[in-house]
Amino acid sequence: MSSSMESSYLPATTESLAQAQEAKDASESISILYRVIQDPSSSADALRTKEVAITNLTNYLTKENRAEELRNLLTQLRPFFAVIPKAKTAKIVRGIIDAVAKIPGTSDLQISLCKEMVEWTRAEKRTFLRQRVEARLAALLLENQEYTEALTLLTSLIKEVRRLDDKLLLVDIDLLESKLHFSLRNLPKAKASLTAARTAANAIYVPPAQQGTIDLQSGILHAEEKDYKTAYSYFFEAFEAFSALEDPKAIFSLKYMLLCKIMVNQADDVAGIISSKAGLKYLGPDVDAMKAVADAYSKRSLKYFETALRDYKSQLEEDPIVHRHLSSLYDTLLEQNLCRLIEPYSRVEIAHIAEMIELPIDHVEKKLSQMILDKKFAGTLDQGAGCLIIFEDSKTEDIFPATLETISNVGKVVDSLYVRSAKIMA
C-alpha cells in the first residue's frame, strides 16, 4: 500500500479537491487525493466528491506512468464499491482499466488486472461488470496472440450474453470472435461471426466508433477474398467514421484503402487520395510507405518495391494484413517482369536474367521453376548448364477442332435416327 495511504485522511470536500489541484507537483496532488479517498464518511456529498477524486487520481497516475499503483488502487477501492451503485462501480473499474491501457508496455499487467477483477466480480455476483471485463480480457489475450485462451473465454461468454440478449455487448464479442478466427486463418468462421455482429448491430443504435470497427473488419475479410473493390468501400466508410472521431484507427483505414487501389491496378489514384483534404490530415510514415509501394508498382520496378519494403519495414512488413497482400503483389510483379525478360529468348542463362532483374540467382531459379510448374510459360531448367530453355508455343491447327465438331454432330444425327427407327419398329 502507498505510504500516502497510511497518513491521516482529508475530508471529502470540494476544498480538498481544490487543494490537490493547487499542489506544487503531481506527487503532492496524488498524495492529497489518496487521503481524500480515505475519508470514512458515506454521505451523498462525500461519495460524489470521492468519485471525482478517484477520476483525478487516475488521471495523475496515468500521466506519471504509475501502472502498478493504478492496479493497487482498484483493490483499495473495493470497500468503496460496496457503498456506491453498481453502475458507478462499473464506470470506475472500466475507467481505471482504460487508464492502465494508456501506459505503454503494460499488456501483461492489464491481463493479470482483468483476471483479478473477473475473480472479484464473480465473488460479488456482479454479472454485468464481469462480462465486460471478460470481453476486455479476451481482446487483450488476442493482442498477445494467446488464441486458445481467448477462444475458450469468448465461447462461454457468447453463450451467456446471448441468453441475456445484451445486444451492445454481443456486437463487441462477435467482432472479437471474428478477429480471433481471422488471426487463426479460419475465414468461414470469421465471416459468420461478423454476420452475427452485423445482425445484432441492426437491432440497436451502434456508436460510430463501433460501426467503424465493423466496417474495418468487413473490409479486411473482403480483401482476403480478393474482392478489393468492395473492401475499398468498407475501408472508406471506416475511415470517415474514425476520422470524424479523430480515432487513431483512421490511419489504418486509409492505409488499407490505398492498398486496395494498388491491388486493383489503380496505383495512379493513390497520389490523388493522399493529396485530398482528408488524406493530408494523416500524412506520415504509413501514408509514405503506401505511396512508395504505389510508385514501385506503377513503374513495375522490383528494385523500388524492395527498397520500399526495406525503408518502411514497420509499416509494411510488421502489419500482417498489408504484408500478406503485398507478398502476392510482389509475386505478381516478379512474374510479369520475368515473362517480359524471357520473351525474346528460346534459351537464356539464368545468371543473365538475374543480372537484368537485379535479384539473386537462386531466387530467380526458384521462381522460374515455380512458374513452369504453374504453367505460366512452357519451358524447362537445364541446371547443369545453368540455362532456361523456353519451348515454342505448339499452335493447334484450326482443322482439328472443326473435325471434332463435325464428328460430334454426325454422332447426334445417328443417335436421333436410331431413336426414330426404334419407334417405327415398335
Disulfide bonds with the S-S distance in Angstrom:
none
